[in-house]
């Protein structure tokens, strides 16, 4: 029986191969020979940044600084 970590690693490796295969035509057209091996990092960074910016930070801010964060307008919350 494989552990949860091993299953996660195999799924992650499958995603990495998929991202590498998807980036290959773009890399060939624009001559970006190093895009393929690093495209998965770009995708994961984009997703992690957006999850942190849209979900995690507002949630923690409301939890720990509810009075201050709740009084801010949308523009100020985005700069928070």
MDTraj code that builds the backbone (N, CA, C; nanometers):
import mdtraj as md
import numpy as np

residues = "UNK UNK UNK UNK UNK UNK UNK UNK UNK UNK UNK UNK UNK UNK UNK UNK UNK UNK UNK UNK UNK UNK UNK UNK UNK UNK UNK UNK UNK UNK UNK UNK UNK UNK UNK UNK UNK UNK UNK UNK UNK UNK UNK UNK UNK UNK UNK UNK UNK UNK UNK UNK UNK UNK UNK UNK UNK UNK UNK UNK UNK UNK UNK UNK UNK UNK UNK UNK UNK UNK UNK UNK UNK UNK UNK UNK UNK UNK UNK UNK".split()
xyz = np.array([
    [0.0847, -0.1181, 0.0000],
    [0.0000, 0.0000, 0.0000],
    [0.0886, 0.1236, 0.0000],
    [0.0624, 0.2134, -0.0945],
    [0.1443, 0.3328, -0.1039],
    [0.0924, 0.4395, -0.0083],
    [0.1836, 0.5186, 0.0379],
    [0.1460, 0.6241, 0.1315],
    [0.0849, 0.7415, 0.0555],
    [0.0220, 0.8280, 0.1300],
    [-0.0405, 0.9470, 0.0714],
    [0.0640, 1.0363, 0.0063],
    [0.1821, 1.0448, 0.0674],
    [0.2900, 1.1262, 0.0111],
    [0.3370, 1.0718, -0.1232],
    [0.3457, 0.9400, -0.1353],
    [0.3878, 0.8802, -0.2621],
    [0.2827, 0.9029, -0.3705],
    [0.1551, 0.8957, -0.3342],
    [0.0492, 0.9225, -0.4310],
    [0.0546, 1.0678, -0.4766],
    [0.0740, 1.1590, -0.3805],
    [0.0846, 1.3009, -0.4144],
    [0.2034, 1.3255, -0.5066],
    [0.3157, 1.2605, -0.4790],
    [0.4352, 1.2775, -0.5625],
    [0.4107, 1.2273, -0.7041],
    [0.3394, 1.1167, -0.7196],
    [0.3131, 1.0645, -0.8538],
    [0.2162, 1.1549, -0.9298],
    [0.1170, 1.2107, -0.8611],
    [0.0247, 1.3034, -0.9260],
    [0.0985, 1.4301, -0.9666],
    [0.1838, 1.4803, -0.8794],
    [0.2610, 1.6002, -0.9095],
    [0.3533, 1.5775, -1.0281],
    [0.4137, 1.4611, -1.0359],
    [0.5009, 1.4294, -1.1487],
    [0.4215, 1.4232, -1.2787],
    [0.2995, 1.3720, -1.2733],
    [0.2152, 1.3679, -1.3929],
    [0.1805, 1.5096, -1.4381],
    [0.1478, 1.5971, -1.3432],
    [0.1208, 1.7370, -1.3782],
    [0.2447, 1.8032, -1.4367],
    [0.3606, 1.7755, -1.3802],
    [0.4843, 1.8354, -1.4321],
    [0.5086, 1.7934, -1.5768],
    [0.4873, 1.6651, -1.6075],
    [0.5040, 1.6187, -1.7461],
    [0.4030, 1.6867, -1.8386],
    [0.2785, 1.7003, -1.7915],
    [0.1759, 1.7652, -1.8725],
    [0.2123, 1.9105, -1.9006],
    [0.2558, 1.9828, -1.7974],
    [0.2961, 2.1224, -1.8170],
    [0.4146, 2.1325, -1.9119],
    [0.5079, 2.0412, -1.8993],
    [0.6247, 2.0423, -1.9881],
    [0.5810, 2.0196, -2.1329],
    [0.4891, 1.9252, -2.1546],
    [0.4416, 1.8979, -2.2902],
    [0.3596, 2.0137, -2.3460],
    [0.2833, 2.0811, -2.2613],
    [0.2054, 2.1960, -2.3075],
    [0.2934, 2.3160, -2.3426],
    [0.4036, 2.3296, -2.2727],
    [0.4898, 2.4461, -2.2966],
    [0.5835, 2.4271, -2.4153],
    [0.6020, 2.3063, -2.4602],
    [0.6976, 2.2792, -2.5675],
    [0.6673, 2.3560, -2.6964],
    [0.5421, 2.3584, -2.7474],
    [0.5176, 2.4359, -2.8708],
    [0.5428, 2.5861, -2.8539],
    [0.5060, 2.6405, -2.7406],
    [0.5295, 2.7833, -2.7158],
    [0.6793, 2.8110, -2.7093],
    [0.7517, 2.7241, -2.6421],
    [0.8967, 2.7414, -2.6304],
    [0.9644, 2.7324, -2.7670],
    [0.9164, 2.6437, -2.8523],
    [0.9756, 2.6295, -2.9855],
    [0.9478, 2.7528, -3.0725],
    [0.8272, 2.8049, -3.0654],
    [0.7912, 2.9209, -3.1485],
    [0.8734, 3.0429, -3.1093],
    [0.8881, 3.0654, -2.9793],
    [0.9574, 3.1862, -2.9327],
    [1.1057, 3.1636, -2.9019],
    [1.1553, 3.0448, -2.9232],
    [1.2964, 3.0165, -2.9005],
    [1.3362, 3.0168, -2.7537],
    [1.2434, 2.9787, -2.6664],
    [1.2695, 2.9751, -2.5219],
    [1.3025, 2.8321, -2.4814],
    [1.4276, 2.7945, -2.4995],
    [1.4657, 2.6551, -2.4790],
    [1.4560, 2.6114, -2.3325],
    [1.4628, 2.7041, -2.2384],
    [1.4560, 2.6674, -2.0965],
    [1.3158, 2.6802, -2.0368],
    [1.2170, 2.7152, -2.1181],
    [1.0817, 2.7291, -2.0661],
    [1.0236, 2.5948, -2.0238],
    [1.0433, 2.4927, -2.1026],
    [0.9859, 2.3611, -2.0748],
    [1.0169, 2.3064, -1.9367],
    [1.1428, 2.2991, -1.8990],
    [1.1747, 2.2437, -1.7676],
    [1.1277, 2.3294, -1.6505],
    [1.0988, 2.4563, -1.6736],
    [1.0628, 2.5460, -1.5645],
    [0.9184, 2.5956, -1.5709],
    [0.8429, 2.5520, -1.6703],
    [0.7064, 2.5996, -1.6863],
    [0.6173, 2.5573, -1.5695],
    [0.6405, 2.4390, -1.5149],
    [0.5602, 2.3946, -1.4009],
    [0.5785, 2.4875, -1.2810],
    [0.6991, 2.5380, -1.2605],
    [0.7250, 2.6315, -1.1509],
    [0.6480, 2.7619, -1.1740],
    [0.6432, 2.8084, -1.2984],
    [0.5660, 2.9291, -1.3293],
    [0.4175, 2.9092, -1.2984],
    [0.3634, 2.7954, -1.3367],
    [0.2214, 2.7680, -1.3131],
    [0.1936, 2.7583, -1.1635],
    [0.2757, 2.6822, -1.0902],
    [0.2551, 2.6677, -0.9459],
    [0.2699, 2.8019, -0.8741],
    [0.3642, 2.8839, -0.9153],
    [0.3832, 3.0148, -0.8536],
    [0.2625, 3.1048, -0.8787],
    [0.2116, 3.1039, -0.9996],
    [0.0943, 3.1838, -1.0333],
    [-0.0254, 3.1413, -0.9490],
    [-0.0485, 3.0115, -0.9402],
    [-0.1633, 2.9609, -0.8633],
    [-0.1464, 2.9925, -0.7152],
    [-0.0287, 2.9676, -0.6597],
    [-0.0057, 2.9925, -0.5175],
    [-0.0189, 3.1409, -0.4839],
    [0.0336, 3.2286, -0.5677],
    [0.0209, 3.3717, -0.5430],
    [-0.1250, 3.4136, -0.5413],
    [-0.2018, 3.3670, -0.6397],
    [-0.3418, 3.4063, -0.6469],
    [-0.4240, 3.3490, -0.5325],
    [-0.3974, 3.2261, -0.4923],
    [-0.4678, 3.1696, -0.3773],
    [-0.4347, 3.2491, -0.2518],
    [-0.3095, 3.2842, -0.2343],
    [-0.2712, 3.3636, -0.1172],
    [-0.3350, 3.5013, -0.1217],
    [-0.3342, 3.5649, -0.2374],
    [-0.3851, 3.7013, -0.2504],
    [-0.5373, 3.7086, -0.2407],
    [-0.6064, 3.6079, -0.2904],
    [-0.7524, 3.6127, -0.2960],
    [-0.8175, 3.5444, -0.1760],
    [-0.7552, 3.4397, -0.1228],
    [-0.8204, 3.3604, -0.0181],
    [-0.7514, 3.3749, 0.1179],
    [-0.6239, 3.3441, 0.1246],
    [-0.5556, 3.3336, 0.2531],
    [-0.5381, 3.4674, 0.3246],
    [-0.4840, 3.5656, 0.2563],
    [-0.4551, 3.6943, 0.3207],
    [-0.5829, 3.7651, 0.3668],
    [-0.6867, 3.7739, 0.2839],
    [-0.8095, 3.8362, 0.3359],
    [-0.8694, 3.7585, 0.4539],
    [-0.8624, 3.6263, 0.4483],
    [-0.9155, 3.5465, 0.5590],
    [-0.8409, 3.5700, 0.6887],
    [-0.7085, 3.5667, 0.6833],
    [-0.6284, 3.5921, 0.8041],
    [-0.6442, 3.7368, 0.8516],
    [-0.6552, 3.8290, 0.7580],
    [-0.6716, 3.9689, 0.7969],
    [-0.8044, 3.9904, 0.8684],
    [-0.9100, 3.9279, 0.8184],
    [-1.0401, 3.9389, 0.8858],
    [-1.0366, 3.8694, 1.0219],
    [-0.9619, 3.7621, 1.0320],
    [-0.9553, 3.6864, 1.1566],
    [-0.8767, 3.7614, 1.2638],
    [-0.7612, 3.8160, 1.2275],
    [-0.6733, 3.8773, 1.3265],
    [-0.6894, 4.0298, 1.3387],
    [-0.7316, 4.0963, 1.2322],
    [-0.7436, 4.2421, 1.2320],
    [-0.8815, 4.2835, 1.1828],
    [-0.9845, 4.2237, 1.2383],
    [-1.1199, 4.2414, 1.1877],
    [-1.1641, 4.3875, 1.1915],
    [-1.1390, 4.4559, 1.2995],
    [-1.1849, 4.5940, 1.3118],
    [-1.1159, 4.6843, 1.2099],
    [-0.9859, 4.6725, 1.1980],
    [-0.9095, 4.7586, 1.1066],
    [-0.9357, 4.7194, 0.9610],
    [-0.9262, 4.5900, 0.9308],
    [-0.9413, 4.5428, 0.7927],
    [-1.0839, 4.5644, 0.7434],
    [-1.1820, 4.5469, 0.8328],
    [-1.3207, 4.5647, 0.7945],
    [-1.3562, 4.7088, 0.7621],
    [-1.2835, 4.8045, 0.8179],
    [-1.3120, 4.9455, 0.7940],
    [-1.2497, 4.9975, 0.6644],
    [-1.1631, 4.9197, 0.6021],
    [-1.0953, 4.9645, 0.4804],
    [-1.1865, 4.9502, 0.3588],
    [-1.1659, 5.0389, 0.2607],
    [-1.2387, 5.0228, 0.1347],
    [-1.1665, 4.9205, 0.0476],
    [-1.2240, 4.8895, -0.0652],
    [-1.1706, 4.7831, -0.1509],
    [-1.0285, 4.8137, -0.1982],
    [-1.0022, 4.9371, -0.2343],
    [-0.8686, 4.9768, -0.2831],
    [-0.7645, 4.9595, -0.1721],
    [-0.7978, 5.0001, -0.0510],
    [-0.7046, 4.9873, 0.0598],
    [-0.6843, 4.8412, 0.0984],
    [-0.7895, 4.7599, 0.0869],
    [-0.7755, 4.6165, 0.1165],
    [-0.6815, 4.5504, 0.0170],
    [-0.6871, 4.5917, -0.1078],
    [-0.5985, 4.5354, -0.2081],
    [-0.4526, 4.5707, -0.1803],
    [-0.4290, 4.6890, -0.1264],
    [-0.2921, 4.7313, -0.0931],
    [-0.2437, 4.6693, 0.0367],
    [-0.3351, 4.6215, 0.1207],
    [-0.3042, 4.5645, 0.2513],
    [-0.2065, 4.4516, 0.2305],
])
top = md.Topology()
chain = top.add_chain()
for i, resn in enumerate(residues, 1):
    res = top.add_residue(resn, chain, resSeq=i)
    for name in ("N", "CA", "C"):
        top.add_atom(name, md.element.get_by_symbol(name[0]), res)
traj = md.Trajectory(xyz[None], top)
